[in-house]
């Protein structure tokens, strides 16, 4: 299938082709017609397959097809994070440029007066985070009576962050007669409840199996001691000197510590997490997208939805608490048919997280060791046996609370005794036979000094 005027306005097609798209992806092909027909849709797609454009294009086409297409506020898109809201807004802004259609960005961390002014000037599309939208509605600064289309983007992430009640509050004060498009990577019971209550006879579309990794992403893990992780990052940044990279950490504190270490050693890096100001986050993302810095250090705030063109490399400094977040993290690379690399640094006390991820992937992640950084703490051999449920972690998720927005549950903690994994003391153990052999192999070998995507693990030829 190619882009044709049967589905899309010719000027819109011109904008699409200029952006480098040659034909619709699978998810785009499946959702175009039902969205244009005004049906409620719930859809899931593998990350990097053009999901945002899958609703941006037909929404714009529907607005262009209406007789009075310039009436105010017809569409609301809700996203779980400010970063994702920015990206969706940029898509609407670019593709709506030739037409008399105005989008507005409504998020926390920005001046509310300016956002109210944009609404009053006749914005027809609003991309919003939940807290700021509730604020504006409670202050009677926004008229939602004419909403025709609602998009819930990354709906499962909204609920992961504890915003189920806020979402239901918004759904209740929107018109009953409207089109609802729900995009979700996974379908937990909470999402199924939202679908059954608030969508009308929805069409279910699934363009890929849940929790699958793009085949264009090469994955491996480096076994390493926790204390050696900063040195490992510096070694890899030197080896991938011509490549940009996102480095994912579990906590905001780890992001700050790594940012300080790398800055002191002269690396070109920026960092984002929920405690940084919105201006700082915007600046960091802009510099990274413009390739002004080599590395972006981030919590899982950057794991969903962000589209960095031709990003070749993702590094997991820590494995995530939630296995599904591993898939979303590494999905920042290997997008739009490009090849990518995903590397994880795994130490002994992260073995359970590794097993949970491998069980989700249904395959073992290949391992290697870095020159000069052979671990003294054993990382056991893993298998695909179902991982044991663990209830003793103190999870500090990167949850962002905006004004007027209070999570109804604490997504940052699980039941059970608290345990600070980041600072857990490891008992000294003798090297395993495998580690001893690897140490012997690496002892006299110099570090690899290939550039860009030329670097591969020494033990394999990808």
C-alpha positions in Angstrom: 0.0 0.0 0.0 1.2 3.5 -0.8 0.0 6.9 0.3 -2.9 7.8 -1.9 -5.4 10.7 -2.1 -8.2 8.2 -1.5 -7.2 8.3 2.2 -5.3 11.5 2.6 -5.3 15.1 1.4 -2.7 15.7 -1.3 -1.0 18.5 0.6 -0.8 16.2 3.7 0.8 13.5 1.5 3.4 16.0 0.4 4.3 16.7 4.0 4.5 13.0 4.7 6.8 12.3 1.8 9.0 15.2 2.8 9.4 13.7 6.2 10.9 10.6 4.6 8.0 8.2 4.7 7.5 6.1 1.6 4.6 3.9 2.5 2.4 3.3 5.5 3.6 0.9 8.2 1.4 -2.1 9.3 -0.2 -0.3 12.2 -0.9 2.8 10.0 -2.5 0.7 7.3 -4.8 -1.0 9.8 -6.0 2.1 11.7 -6.4 4.6 8.9 -9.8 3.5 7.6 -11.6 2.8 10.9 -10.4 6.2 12.3 -11.6 8.0 9.2 -14.9 6.2 9.6 -15.3 7.6 13.1 -15.0 4.3 14.9 -13.6 3.8 18.4 -10.2 2.0 18.1 -7.9 0.3 20.6 -4.5 -0.6 19.1 -1.1 -1.8 20.0 2.0 -1.8 18.0 5.7 -2.6 18.3 7.7 0.5 19.3 9.3 2.3 16.3 6.5 1.4 13.9 5.0 4.9 13.4 2.2 4.7 16.0 2.0 8.4 16.5 1.6 9.2 12.8 -1.1 6.4 12.7 -3.5 8.7 14.6 -2.1 12.1 13.7 -2.7 11.7 9.9 -6.2 10.4 9.9 -7.3 12.9 12.6 -6.0 15.8 10.4 -7.7 14.2 7.4 -11.0 14.0 9.2 -10.8 17.7 10.3 -10.0 18.7 6.7 -13.0 16.8 5.4 -15.4 18.7 7.7 -17.3 21.7 6.3 -16.5 23.8 9.3 -13.0 22.6 10.0 -11.8 25.7 11.8 -14.1 25.5 14.8 -12.2 25.5 18.2 -11.1 22.5 20.2 -12.2 19.4 18.5 -9.4 17.0 19.5 -7.6 16.1 22.8 -4.6 13.8 23.0 -3.6 12.7 26.5 -0.1 11.4 27.2 1.6 10.1 30.4 4.7 12.3 30.3 5.6 15.8 29.2 8.4 14.5 26.9 5.9 12.3 25.0 3.4 15.2 24.8 6.1 17.4 23.2 6.8 14.8 20.6 3.1 14.3 19.7 2.6 18.0 19.6 5.6 18.4 17.2 4.0 15.8 14.9 0.7 17.7 14.8 2.4 21.1 14.4 4.5 19.8 11.4 1.7 18.0 9.5 -0.9 20.7 10.2 1.3 23.5 8.9 -0.3 23.9 5.4 -3.8 24.0 6.8 -5.9 26.3 9.0 -5.5 23.9 12.0 -3.8 25.0 15.2 -2.5 22.6 17.9 -1.5 23.6 21.4 0.6 22.0 24.1 -0.9 21.9 27.6 1.5 20.4 30.2 2.8 21.1 33.7 6.1 22.9 34.2 5.2 25.6 31.7 3.4 28.9 32.3 -0.4 28.3 32.5 -1.3 31.8 31.4 0.4 31.3 28.0 -1.5 28.0 27.6 -4.8 29.7 28.4 -4.0 32.3 25.8 -3.4 29.6 23.1 -6.8 28.0 24.0 -8.6 31.4 23.8 -7.0 32.1 20.4 -8.8 29.0 19.0 -6.6 26.0 19.2 -8.4 23.1 17.6 -6.1 20.3 18.9 -4.7 20.0 22.4 -1.9 17.6 23.4 -2.0 17.5 27.2 -0.8 15.7 30.3 -3.6 14.8 32.8 -2.7 17.1 35.7 -2.6 20.3 33.7 -5.8 19.5 31.8 -7.7 18.9 35.1 -6.3 22.2 36.4 -7.6 24.1 33.4 -11.0 22.4 33.6 -11.4 23.1 37.3 -10.6 26.7 36.7 -13.2 26.9 33.9 -10.4 28.0 31.5 -11.2 25.4 28.8 -14.4 24.4 27.0 -14.5 20.7 26.4 -18.1 20.5 25.2 -17.3 20.2 21.5 -14.6 17.5 21.7 -15.1 15.0 18.8 -12.0 12.9 19.2 -10.0 11.7 22.3 -6.7 9.9 22.0 -5.2 8.1 25.0 -1.6 7.6 24.0 0.5 5.0 26.0 -2.6 4.3 28.2 -0.9 1.5 30.1 1.9 3.8 31.2 -0.7 6.3 32.5 -2.0 3.6 34.8 1.5 2.4 35.7 2.1 5.8 37.1 -1.0 5.7 39.3 -3.2 8.1 37.4 -6.3 5.8 36.9 -8.6 8.1 38.9 -7.4 11.2 37.1 -8.0 9.6 33.8 -11.5 8.5 34.8 -12.2 12.1 36.0 -11.2 13.5 32.6 -13.3 10.8 30.8 -16.4 11.8 32.9 -16.3 15.5 32.0 -15.8 14.9 28.3 -18.8 14.6 26.0 -20.4 11.1 25.9 -20.7 11.2 22.1 -17.1 11.2 20.7 -14.6 9.0 19.0 -12.0 7.5 21.4 -8.7 6.1 20.2 -6.7 4.1 22.8 -3.1 3.1 22.1 -1.5 0.8 24.6 1.6 -1.5 24.5 0.0 -3.9 27.0 -3.5 -4.7 28.1 -3.7 -5.2 31.9 -7.1 -5.6 33.6 -7.1 -1.8 34.4 -6.9 -1.0 30.7 -9.6 -3.6 29.9 -11.8 -1.8 32.4 -11.3 1.6 30.8 -12.1 0.1 27.4 -15.3 -1.6 28.5 -16.6 1.5 30.3 -15.6 4.4 28.0 -15.2 3.0 24.5 -18.2 2.1 22.2 -17.9 -1.1 20.3 -14.2 -0.6 19.7 -12.2 -2.2 16.9 -9.2 -4.1 18.4 -6.1 -3.8 16.3 -2.8 -5.5 17.1 0.0 -5.2 14.6 2.6 -7.2 16.6 2.8 -9.6 19.5 2.9 -7.9 22.9 6.4 -7.5 24.5 8.4 -8.3 21.4 11.6 -6.6 20.4 12.3 -5.3 17.0 14.4 -7.8 15.0 16.7 -5.0 13.9 18.0 -4.5 17.5 21.1 -6.5 18.5 21.2 -7.2 22.3 23.8 -8.4 24.7 24.8 -7.9 28.3 28.1 -7.2 29.9 28.7 -8.9 33.3 30.3 -6.3 35.6 30.7 -5.3 39.3 28.5 -2.4 40.3 31.6 -0.2 41.3 33.0 -0.6 37.7 29.8 0.6 35.9 30.9 4.3 35.5 34.3 3.1 34.0 32.4 0.8 31.7 30.2 3.7 30.5 33.3 5.8 29.8 35.0 2.9 27.9 31.9 2.4 25.7 31.5 6.2 25.1 35.1 6.2 23.8 34.6 3.1 21.7 31.3 4.5 20.2 32.8 7.9 19.8 30.8 8.7 16.6 27.5 7.4 17.9 24.9 8.9 20.0 23.5 7.0 23.0 20.7 7.0 25.6 21.9 5.7 29.0 19.0 4.5 31.1 19.2 4.4 35.0 16.7 3.2 37.5 16.6 6.2 39.8 16.9 10.0 39.6 19.8 9.8 42.1 21.8 7.4 39.8 21.2 9.8 36.9 22.6 12.7 38.8 25.6 10.7 40.1 26.5 9.4 36.6 26.0 12.9 35.1 28.5 14.3 37.6 31.1 11.6 36.9 30.9 11.8 33.1 30.9 15.6 33.2 34.0 15.7 35.4 35.8 13.4 32.8 34.9 15.8 29.9 32.2 13.7 28.2 29.5 15.6 26.2 26.3 14.6 28.0 23.0 15.9 29.2 20.5 14.3 31.7 16.7 14.3 32.3 14.4 13.1 35.0 11.3 14.3 36.7 13.0 16.5 39.3 14.8 18.6 36.7 13.0 21.8 35.6 11.0 21.7 32.5 13.4 24.2 30.8 16.3 22.0 31.6 14.5 18.9 30.2 13.5 20.8 27.1 17.1 22.0 26.6 18.6 18.6 27.1 16.2 16.9 24.6 16.7 19.7 22.0 20.5 19.4 22.3 20.4 15.6 22.0 18.0 15.6 19.0 20.3 18.2 17.3 23.3 16.0 17.9 25.0 18.6 20.0 25.8 16.1 22.8 26.9 12.4 22.5 24.9 11.0 25.4 21.5 11.5 27.1 21.2 10.0 30.6 17.6 9.4 31.7 15.2 7.5 33.9 12.3 5.7 32.4 10.7 9.0 31.7 12.4 8.7 28.3 11.6 5.0 27.7 8.2 5.6 26.1 7.4 7.2 22.8 10.5 9.3 22.3 11.6 9.1 18.6 15.2 10.0 18.1 16.2 9.8 14.5 18.7 7.1 13.7 19.7 6.5 17.3 22.2 3.6 17.1 22.7 2.7 20.7 20.9 2.3 24.0 22.8 1.3 27.2 21.0 0.0 30.3 23.2 1.3 33.2 20.7 -0.5 35.5 18.1 -3.1 34.5 14.6 -1.7 35.0 12.4 -2.9 37.9 9.6 -3.8 35.5 10.6 -6.2 32.7 8.3 -4.6 30.1 10.2 -1.3 30.5 13.3 -3.1 29.1 11.5 -3.5 25.8 10.4 0.1 25.7 13.9 1.4 26.6 15.7 -0.5 23.9 12.9 0.4 21.5 14.4 3.9 21.2 17.0 2.3 18.8 16.4 0.1 15.7 13.5 2.3 14.5 12.0 2.7 11.1 14.0 -0.2 9.6 17.4 1.0 10.9 19.7 -1.3 12.9 20.4 -0.6 16.5 22.3 -2.0 19.5 21.2 -2.4 23.1 23.7 -3.2 25.8 23.0 -3.9 29.4 25.4 -3.7 32.4 24.4 -6.6 34.7 25.9 -7.1 38.1 25.3 -10.0 40.6 22.4 -8.3 42.5 20.5 -7.7 39.3 20.3 -11.4 38.3 16.6 -11.6 39.2 15.8 -8.6 37.0 17.8 -10.2 34.1 15.9 -13.5 34.4 12.5 -11.7 34.4 13.5 -9.9 31.2 14.7 -13.1 29.5 11.5 -14.9 30.5 9.5 -12.0 28.9 11.6 -12.1 25.7 11.5 -16.0 25.7 15.3 -16.1 24.9 18.6 -15.8 26.8 20.4 -12.5 26.3 24.0 -13.2 25.2 26.7 -12.1 27.5 30.3 -10.8 27.4 32.8 -9.0 29.6 34.6 -5.8 29.1 38.4 -5.6 28.8 39.9 -4.9 32.2 36.5 -5.1 34.0 36.0 -8.8 34.6 33.6 -9.1 37.6 34.6 -10.5 40.9 31.0 -11.2 41.8 29.4 -14.1 39.9 26.4 -13.5 37.7 24.8 -16.9 37.6 23.9 -18.7 34.4 20.3 -18.0 33.6 17.6 -20.1 32.0 14.0 -19.6 30.8 12.4 -21.0 33.9 9.6 -18.8 35.2 11.1 -16.3 37.5 10.0 -16.2 41.2 7.8 -13.4 42.3 9.8 -11.0 44.5 8.1 -8.7 47.1 11.0 -7.2 48.9 12.0 -4.4 46.6 11.7 -0.7 47.4 11.0 0.6 44.0 11.5 4.3 43.5 9.9 5.0 40.1 10.4 8.3 38.3 6.8 9.4 39.0 6.0 13.0 38.0 3.2 14.7 40.0 1.9 17.9 38.4 -0.2 20.5 40.1 -3.8 19.2 40.7 -2.7 15.7 40.1 -2.4 13.1 42.9 -1.8 9.5 42.1 -4.5 7.3 43.8 -1.9 4.7 44.6 1.8 4.7 45.2 3.4 3.3 42.1 6.8 3.6 43.5 6.5 0.8 46.1 5.6 -2.8 46.2 4.4 -4.6 49.3 6.9 -6.3 51.6 9.9 -5.3 53.6 12.0 -2.5 52.1 15.4 -3.2 50.6 17.7 -0.7 49.1 19.0 -2.6 46.2 21.2 0.2 44.9 23.2 0.1 48.1 23.1 -3.6 48.9 26.4 -5.0 50.1 27.7 -7.9 48.1 29.5 -10.8 49.7 32.9 -11.4 48.2 32.8 -14.7 46.2 35.5 -16.5 44.4 35.6 -16.2 40.6 33.6 -18.8 38.7 35.4 -21.1 36.3 33.8 -19.2 33.4 35.0 -15.8 34.8 38.5 -17.1 35.4 38.7 -18.3 31.8 37.4 -15.0 30.5 39.8 -13.1 32.7 42.7 -15.2 31.3 41.5 -14.5 27.7 41.2 -10.7 28.2 44.3 -10.2 30.3 46.7 -9.2 27.6 44.3 -7.9 25.0 44.0 -4.1 24.5 40.6 -2.4 24.5 38.7 -2.3 21.3 38.9 1.1 19.5 36.5 0.8 16.7 34.2 3.8 16.0 30.5 4.1 15.6 28.6 0.8 15.1 31.8 -1.0 14.3 32.1 -2.1 17.9 30.7 -5.6 18.7 31.3 -7.9 21.6 34.6 -9.7 21.3 33.0 -13.1 21.6 30.6 -12.8 18.7 30.4 -11.4 15.2 26.9 -9.8 14.8 
